[in-house]
Amino acid sequence: MDRLKHYGKFVFVETIDAKIRQSKKDPATVQAAEAEILEKHLSDVDHLVLLDERGKAFTSMQFADQLRKLQNRSLRHVMFVIGGPYGFSESIRERADAFMSFGPMTFSHQMIRAFAAEQIYRAHTILKGEPYHHE
């Protein structure tokens, strides 16, 4: 993730886990608790992208084009958020500007974190015409 700093300000934030004290966690309760935690980080976000299995999947070139369009809008704060085990609450989904998927398979948060950082880095190298990406 340090490589991303070459292209602009990049901050990785890991929120605290929603502490739900139930033997069987109700998905809506977990989503609501996660939304409450996430809301605290959204006040200055110009464009919110939810990484969600129901989102749009892009090739690396298409994602680079999406990132270019965001840059052309001169947005100051674009945030990519990885969903919790039950996905996003409706309140967060309504706040989102875009939904993005890495495919229909389910991955751990650790893997999605790495995939997202890699694709954001790759998109920047594509936009700069650097030799990292090969078509």
LOBAVO-657835 format. One record per atom (N, C-alpha, C, O): chain; atom name; x, y, z; residue in three letters. Coordinates in steps of 0.05 Angstrom, whole numbers. Example, Ala and Ser with C-alpha at 12.3 -4.5 7.8 and 13.67 -1.06 7.14 Angstrom:
# LOBAVO-657835
 kette atom      x      y      z rest
     A    N    264   -114    156  ala
     A   CA    246    -90    156  ala
     A    C    264    -66    156  ala
     A    O    285    -66    169  ala
     A    N    257    -45    142  ser
     A   CA    273    -21    143  ser
     A    C    258      1    157  ser
     A    O    268     23    161  ser
***
This chain:
# LOBAVO-657835
 kette atom      x      y      z rest
     A    N     16    -24      0  met
     A   CA      0      0      0  met
     A    C     17     25      0  met
     A    O      8     47     -7  met
     A    N     42     22      7  asp
     A   CA     60     45      7  asp
     A    C     64     55    -22  asp
     A    O     69     79    -26  asp
     A    N     63     37    -42  arg
     A   CA     66     45    -70  arg
     A    C     45     65    -79  arg
     A    O     50     81    -97  arg
     A    N     22     64    -66  leu
     A   CA      0     82    -74  leu
     A    C      5    111    -67  leu
     A    O     -5    129    -80  leu
     A    N     22    116    -47  lys
     A   CA     28    143    -39  lys
     A    C     41    160    -61  lys
     A    O     41    184    -60  lys
     A    N     53    146    -80  his
     A   CA     66    159   -103  his
     A    C     45    174   -120  his
     A    O     52    193   -134  his
     A    N     20    165   -119  tyr
     A   CA     -1    175   -136  tyr
     A    C    -20    195   -122  tyr
     A    O    -37    206   -136  tyr
     A    N    -17    198    -97  gly
     A   CA    -35    216    -82  gly
     A    C    -38    206    -54  gly
     A    O    -26    186    -46  gly
     A    N    -54    220    -39  lys
     A   CA    -58    212    -11  lys
     A    C    -75    186    -10  lys
     A    O    -97    185    -22  lys
     A    N    -65    167      4  phe
     A   CA    -80    141      7  phe
     A    C    -78    134     36  phe
     A    O    -56    133     48  phe
     A    N   -101    129     48  val
     A   CA   -102    122     76  val
     A    C   -118     96     79  val
     A    O   -140     94     68  val
     A    N   -108     77     93  phe
     A   CA   -122     52     98  phe
     A    C   -133     54    127  phe
     A    O   -118     58    146  phe
     A    N   -159     51    130  val
     A   CA   -172     53    156  val
     A    C   -186     26    162  val
     A    O   -203     18    146  val
     A    N   -180     14    184  glu
     A   CA   -194    -10    192  glu
     A    C   -212     -2    216  glu
     A    O   -201      6    236  glu
     A    N   -237     -6    213  thr
     A   CA   -256      2    235  thr
     A    C   -257    -21    255  thr
     A    O   -249    -43    250  thr
     A    N   -266    -14    279  ile
     A   CA   -268    -34    300  ile
     A    C   -292    -52    293  ile
     A    O   -310    -45    279  ile
     A    N   -290    -77    303  asp
     A   CA   -312    -96    298  asp
     A    C   -337    -87    314  asp
     A    O   -335    -76    336  asp
     A    N   -359    -91    302  ala
     A   CA   -385    -86    316  ala
     A    C   -388   -108    337  ala
     A    O   -390   -131    331  ala
     A    N   -389    -99    361  lys
     A   CA   -392   -119    384  lys
     A    C   -422   -124    388  lys
     A    O   -436   -107    399  lys
     A    N   -430   -147    379  ile
     A   CA   -458   -155    383  ile
     A    C   -458   -179    402  ile
     A    O   -446   -199    396  ile
     A    N   -472   -176    424  arg
     A   CA   -472   -198    443  arg
     A    C   -498   -214    440  arg
     A    O   -518   -209    454  arg
     A    N   -497   -233    422  gln
     A   CA   -519   -251    417  gln
     A    C   -507   -278    411  gln
     A    O   -485   -280    400  gln
     A    N   -521   -299    417  ser
     A   CA   -511   -326    410  ser
     A    C   -514   -330    380  ser
     A    O   -496   -340    367  ser
     A    N   -537   -321    369  lys
     A   CA   -541   -322    340  lys
     A    C   -543   -293    330  lys
     A    O   -563   -279    336  lys
     A    N   -524   -284    316  lys
     A   CA   -524   -256    308  lys
     A    C   -544   -252    285  lys
     A    O   -543   -265    264  lys
     A    N   -563   -234    290  asp
     A   CA   -583   -227    270  asp
     A    C   -569   -209    249  asp
     A    O   -557   -188    257  asp
     A    N   -570   -216    223  pro
     A   CA   -557   -200    203  pro
     A    C   -564   -170    204  pro
     A    O   -547   -153    201  pro
     A    N   -589   -164    207  ala
     A   CA   -598   -135    208  ala
     A    C   -585   -120    231  ala
     A    O   -578    -97    229  ala
     A    N   -583   -134    254  thr
     A   CA   -571   -121    278  thr
     A    C   -541   -116    273  thr
     A    O   -531    -95    280  thr
     A    N   -528   -135    261  val
     A   CA   -499   -132    255  val
     A    C   -495   -110    235  val
     A    O   -478    -93    238  val
     A    N   -512   -109    213  gln
     A   CA   -510    -88    193  gln
     A    C   -514    -61    206  gln
     A    O   -500    -42    199  gln
     A    N   -534    -58    223  ala
     A   CA   -539    -33    236  ala
     A    C   -516    -24    254  ala
     A    O   -509      0    254  ala
     A    N   -504    -42    268  ala
     A   CA   -481    -35    285  ala
     A    C   -457    -27    268  ala
     A    O   -443     -8    275  ala
     A    N   -453    -41    246  glu
     A   CA   -431    -34    228  glu
     A    C   -436     -7    215  glu
     A    O   -417      9    211  glu
     A    N   -461     -1    208  ala
     A   CA   -468     24    195  ala
     A    C   -462     47    215  ala
     A    O   -452     68    207  ala
     A    N   -468     43    240  glu
     A   CA   -463     64    260  glu
     A    C   -433     70    262  glu
     A    O   -425     93    264  glu
     A    N   -417     50    261  ile
     A   CA   -388     53    262  ile
     A    C   -378     67    237  ile
     A    O   -362     86    238  ile
     A    N   -388     58    214  leu
     A   CA   -379     69    188  leu
     A    C   -387     98    184  leu
     A    O   -372    114    173  leu
     A    N   -411    105    193  glu
     A   CA   -421    133    191  glu
     A    C   -402    153    202  glu
     A    O   -400    176    191  glu
     A    N   -387    146    222  lys
     A   CA   -368    165    234  lys
     A    C   -345    172    215  lys
     A    O   -331    192    220  lys
     A    N   -341    156    194  his
     A   CA   -319    161    175  his
     A    C   -329    173    149  his
     A    O   -312    178    131  his
     A    N   -354    178    146  leu
     A   CA   -365    187    121  leu
     A    C   -370    217    118  leu
     A    O   -379    226     96  leu
     A    N   -366    232    138  ser
     A   CA   -373    260    138  ser
     A    C   -361    276    115  ser
     A    O   -374    294    104  ser
     A    N   -336    271    109  asp
     A   CA   -323    287     88  asp
     A    C   -318    272     62  asp
     A    O   -301    280     46  asp
     A    N   -332    250     58  val
     A   CA   -329    233     34  val
     A    C   -344    246     11  val
     A    O   -368    251     13  val
     A    N   -331    250    -11  asp
     A   CA   -343    260    -35  asp
     A    C   -356    239    -53  asp
     A    O   -375    243    -67  asp
     A    N   -344    215    -52  his
     A   CA   -353    193    -69  his
     A    C   -348    167    -54  his
     A    O   -326    160    -48  his
     A    N   -370    152    -49  leu
     A   CA   -368    127    -34  leu
     A    C   -373    103    -52  leu
     A    O   -393    101    -65  leu
     A    N   -353     85    -53  val
     A   CA   -355     61    -69  val
     A    C   -356     38    -49  val
     A    O   -338     34    -33  val
     A    N   -377     22    -51  leu
     A   CA   -380     -1    -34  leu
     A    C   -370    -26    -50  leu
     A    O   -379    -31    -72  leu
     A    N   -352    -41    -38  leu
     A   CA   -343    -66    -50  leu
     A    C   -362    -87    -41  leu
     A    O   -363    -95    -18  leu
     A    N   -378    -96    -60  asp
     A   CA   -402   -112    -54  asp
     A    C   -405   -133    -76  asp
     A    O   -401   -127    -99  asp
     A    N   -412   -157    -68  glu
     A   CA   -415   -179    -88  glu
     A    C   -436   -173   -109  glu
     A    O   -435   -184   -131  glu
     A    N   -454   -155   -103  arg
     A   CA   -475   -148   -123  arg
     A    C   -467   -124   -140  arg
     A    O   -482   -114   -157  arg
     A    N   -442   -114   -136  gly
     A   CA   -433    -91   -151  gly
     A    C   -424    -98   -179  gly
     A    O   -426   -121   -187  gly
     A    N   -415    -78   -193  lys
     A   CA   -406    -81   -221  lys
     A    C   -377    -91   -221  lys
     A    O   -360    -80   -207  lys
     A    N   -371   -111   -237  ala
     A   CA   -344   -121   -240  ala
     A    C   -331   -106   -264  ala
     A    O   -344   -101   -284  ala
     A    N   -306    -99   -261  phe
     A   CA   -291    -84   -282  phe
     A    C   -266   -100   -289  phe
     A    O   -255   -115   -273  phe
     A    N   -257    -96   -314  thr
     A   CA   -230   -104   -321  thr
     A    C   -212    -83   -309  thr
     A    O   -221    -62   -300  thr
     A    N   -186    -88   -308  ser
     A   CA   -167    -68   -298  ser
     A    C   -168    -42   -315  ser
     A    O   -166    -21   -304  ser
     A    N   -171    -45   -341  met
     A   CA   -172    -22   -358  met
     A    C   -198     -6   -353  met
     A    O   -197     19   -353  met
     A    N   -220    -20   -349  gln
     A   CA   -245     -6   -344  gln
     A    C   -244      8   -317  gln
     A    O   -254     30   -314  gln
     A    N   -232     -5   -297  phe
     A   CA   -230      8   -271  phe
     A    C   -212     32   -272  phe
     A    O   -218     53   -260  phe
     A    N   -190     31   -287  ala
     A   CA   -173     54   -291  ala
     A    C   -189     77   -303  ala
     A    O   -186    100   -295  ala
     A    N   -206     71   -322  asp
     A   CA   -223     92   -335  asp
     A    C   -242    104   -314  asp
     A    O   -247    128   -315  asp
     A    N   -253     87   -297  gln
     A   CA   -271     97   -276  gln
     A    C   -256    116   -257  gln
     A    O   -266    137   -249  gln
     A    N   -231    108   -250  leu
     A   CA   -215    124   -232  leu
     A    C   -208    151   -246  leu
     A    O   -208    171   -232  leu
     A    N   -202    150   -271  arg
     A   CA   -196    174   -287  arg
     A    C   -220    193   -286  arg
     A    O   -217    218   -282  arg
     A    N   -244    183   -289  lys
     A   CA   -268    199   -288  lys
     A    C   -272    212   -261  lys
     A    O   -280    235   -259  lys
     A    N   -265    197   -240  leu
     A   CA   -267    209   -213  leu
     A    C   -246    231   -210  leu
     A    O   -252    252   -198  leu
     A    N   -222    227   -220  gln
     A   CA   -201    247   -218  gln
     A    C   -209    272   -233  gln
     A    O   -204    294   -224  gln
     A    N   -222    269   -256  asn
     A   CA   -230    291   -272  asn
     A    C   -252    308   -259  asn
     A    O   -255    332   -265  asn
     A    N   -266    296   -240  arg
     A   CA   -286    310   -225  arg
     A    C   -274    326   -201  arg
     A    O   -288    340   -187  arg
     A    N   -248    323   -198  ser
     A   CA   -233    336   -176  ser
     A    C   -245    330   -148  ser
     A    O   -246    348   -131  ser
     A    N   -252    306   -144  leu
     A   CA   -262    297   -118  leu
     A    C   -238    297    -99  leu
     A    O   -216    288   -106  leu
     A    N   -243    306    -75  arg
     A   CA   -222    307    -55  arg
     A    C   -220    281    -39  arg
     A    O   -198    273    -31  arg
     A    N   -242    267    -35  his
     A   CA   -242    244    -17  his
     A    C   -260    222    -29  his
     A    O   -284    222    -26  his
     A    N   -247    202    -41  val
     A   CA   -261    179    -51  val
     A    C   -255    156    -31  val
     A    O   -232    151    -24  val
     A    N   -276    142    -23  met
     A   CA   -273    121     -4  met
     A    C   -284     95    -15  met
     A    O   -306     93    -25  met
     A    N   -267     74    -12  phe
     A   CA   -275     47    -19  phe
     A    C   -279     32      7  phe
     A    O   -262     33     24  phe
     A    N   -302     19     10  val
     A   CA   -309      5     35  val
     A    C   -315    -24     30  val
     A    O   -330    -31     12  val
     A    N   -302    -41     46  ile
     A   CA   -307    -70     44  ile
     A    C   -330    -76     63  ile
     A    O   -330    -68     86  ile
     A    N   -350    -91     54  gly
     A   CA   -373    -98     70  gly
     A    C   -367   -119     91  gly
     A    O   -347   -133     90  gly
     A    N   -384   -119    111  gly
     A   CA   -382   -138    133  gly
     A    C   -392   -166    124  gly
     A    O   -399   -170    101  gly
     A    N   -394   -184    143  pro
     A   CA   -402   -212    136  pro
     A    C   -430   -214    125  pro
     A    O   -437   -233    111  pro
     A    N   -448   -195    131  tyr
     A   CA   -475   -195    121  tyr
     A    C   -480   -173    101  tyr
     A    O   -503   -167     94  tyr
     A    N   -459   -160     91  gly
     A   CA   -462   -139     72  gly
     A    C   -468   -112     86  gly
     A    O   -464   -109    110  gly
     A    N   -478    -93     71  phe
     A   CA   -483    -66     81  phe
     A    C   -512    -62     89  phe
     A    O   -530    -74     77  phe
     A    N   -516    -45    108  ser
     A   CA   -544    -38    116  ser
     A    C   -555    -21     93  ser
     A    O   -541    -10     77  ser
     A    N   -582    -19     93  glu
     A   CA   -595     -3     72  glu
     A    C   -587     27     75  glu
     A    O   -585     40     54  glu
     A    N   -582     37     99  ser
     A   CA   -574     65    102  ser
     A    C   -547     71     89  ser
     A    O   -543     92     77  ser
     A    N   -529     52     90  ile
     A   CA   -503     55     77  ile
     A    C   -506     52     47  ile
     A    O   -493     67     32  ile
     A    N   -522     32     39  arg
     A   CA   -526     28     10  arg
     A    C   -538     53     -3  arg
     A    O   -531     60    -25  arg
     A    N   -556     66     11  glu
     A   CA   -568     90      0  glu
     A    C   -548    113     -2  glu
     A    O   -551    131    -19  glu
     A    N   -528    113     15  arg
     A   CA   -508    134     15  arg
     A    C   -487    131     -7  arg
     A    O   -474    150    -15  arg
     A    N   -485    106    -17  ala
     A   CA   -464     99    -36  ala
     A    C   -469    112    -63  ala
     A    O   -491    116    -72  ala
     A    N   -446    119    -76  asp
     A   CA   -447    130   -103  asp
     A    C   -442    108   -124  asp
     A    O   -450    111   -147  asp
     A    N   -429     87   -116  ala
     A   CA   -423     65   -134  ala
     A    C   -419     39   -119  ala
     A    O   -413     39    -95  ala
     A    N   -423     17   -133  phe
     A   CA   -419    -10   -122  phe
     A    C   -400    -25   -141  phe
     A    O   -404    -25   -165  phe
     A    N   -380    -37   -129  met
     A   CA   -360    -51   -145  met
     A    C   -356    -79   -134  met
     A    O   -357    -84   -110  met
     A    N   -352    -98   -152  ser
     A   CA   -348   -126   -144  ser
     A    C   -322   -137   -155  ser
     A    O   -313   -129   -177  ser
     A    N   -310   -155   -140  phe
     A   CA   -287   -170   -150  phe
     A    C   -296   -198   -160  phe
     A    O   -280   -217   -161  phe
     A    N   -322   -200   -166  gly
     A   CA   -333   -225   -176  gly
     A    C   -353   -237   -157  gly
     A    O   -356   -228   -134  gly
     A    N   -367   -258   -165  pro
     A   CA   -388   -270   -149  pro
     A    C   -378   -287   -126  pro
     A    O   -394   -295   -109  pro
     A    N   -353   -294   -125  met
     A   CA   -342   -310   -104  met
     A    C   -339   -294    -78  met
     A    O   -336   -269    -79  met
     A    N   -338   -308    -56  thr
     A   CA   -334   -294    -30  thr
     A    C   -305   -297    -22  thr
     A    O   -293   -318    -24  thr
     A    N   -293   -275    -13  phe
     A   CA   -265   -274     -5  phe
     A    C   -264   -263     24  phe
     A    O   -282   -249     33  phe
     A    N   -242   -268     37  ser
     A   CA   -238   -257     64  ser
     A    C   -232   -227     61  ser
     A    O   -224   -218     40  ser
     A    N   -237   -213     84  his
     A   CA   -231   -184     84  his
     A    C   -201   -179     77  his
     A    O   -195   -160     64  his
     A    N   -184   -196     87  gln
     A   CA   -155   -193     83  gln
     A    C   -149   -195     53  gln
     A    O   -132   -180     42  gln
     A    N   -162   -213     39  met
     A   CA   -157   -216     10  met
     A    C   -168   -193     -5  met
     A    O   -155   -182    -23  met
     A    N   -192   -184      1  ile
     A   CA   -205   -162    -13  ile
     A    C   -189   -136     -9  ile
     A    O   -186   -120    -27  ile
     A    N   -178   -133     15  arg
     A   CA   -161   -110     21  arg
     A    C   -138   -109      1  arg
     A    O   -131    -88    -11  arg
     A    N   -125   -132     -2  ala
     A   CA   -102   -134    -20  ala
     A    C   -110   -130    -49  ala
     A    O    -97   -116    -64  ala
     A    N   -133   -143    -57  phe
     A   CA   -142   -140    -84  phe
     A    C   -149   -111    -91  phe
     A    O   -141   -101   -112  phe
     A    N   -162    -97    -72  ala
     A   CA   -170    -69    -77  ala
     A    C   -145    -52    -79  ala
     A    O   -143    -35    -98  ala
     A    N   -126    -55    -61  ala
     A   CA   -101    -38    -62  ala
     A    C    -86    -44    -88  ala
     A    O    -76    -25   -101  ala
     A    N    -85    -69    -96  glu
     A   CA    -71    -76   -121  glu
     A    C    -85    -63   -145  glu
     A    O    -71    -52   -163  glu
     A    N   -111    -65   -146  gln
     A   CA   -126    -54   -169  gln
     A    C   -125    -23   -170  gln
     A    O   -124    -11   -192  gln
     A    N   -125    -10   -147  ile
     A   CA   -122     19   -147  ile
     A    C    -94     27   -156  ile
     A    O    -91     45   -172  ile
     A    N    -74     12   -147  tyr
     A   CA    -47     17   -156  tyr
     A    C    -44     12   -186  tyr
     A    O    -33     28   -201  tyr
     A    N    -55    -11   -195  arg
     A   CA    -53    -18   -224  arg
     A    C    -67      4   -241  arg
     A    O    -57     12   -262  arg
     A    N    -91     13   -232  ala
     A   CA   -105     34   -246  ala
     A    C    -88     59   -249  ala
     A    O    -88     71   -271  ala
     A    N    -75     67   -228  his
     A   CA    -57     91   -230  his
     A    C    -34     87   -249  his
     A    O    -27    105   -264  his
     A    N    -23     63   -250  thr
     A   CA     -1     58   -268  thr
     A    C    -11     58   -297  thr
     A    O      3     68   -315  thr
     A    N    -35     48   -301  ile
     A   CA    -47     49   -328  ile
     A    C    -51     78   -337  ile
     A    O    -44     86   -359  ile
     A    N    -62     94   -319  leu
     A   CA    -68    122   -325  leu
     A    C    -42    138   -331  leu
     A    O    -42    156   -347  leu
     A    N    -21    131   -317  lys
     A   CA      5    144   -321  lys
     A    C     21    133   -344  lys
     A    O     43    143   -351  lys
     A    N     11    111   -356  gly
     A   CA     26     98   -378  gly
     A    C     51     84   -369  gly
     A    O     70     80   -385  gly
     A    N     52     76   -344  glu
     A   CA     75     62   -333  glu
     A    C     74     33   -341  glu
     A    O     52     22   -347  glu
     A    N     96     19   -342  pro
     A   CA     98     -8   -353  pro
     A    C     88    -30   -334  pro
     A    O     93    -54   -341  pro
     A    N     75    -25   -313  tyr
     A   CA     67    -46   -294  tyr
     A    C     46    -64   -305  tyr
     A    O     47    -89   -302  tyr
     A    N     26    -53   -319  his
     A   CA      3    -69   -330  his
     A    C      9    -78   -358  his
     A    O     19    -62   -374  his
     A    N      4   -103   -364  his
     A   CA      7   -114   -391  his
     A    C    -20   -123   -401  his
     A    O    -33   -139   -387  his
     A    N    -27   -114   -425  glu
     A   CA    -53   -122   -436  glu
     A    C    -50   -149   -450  glu
     A    O    -70   -159   -461  glu
***
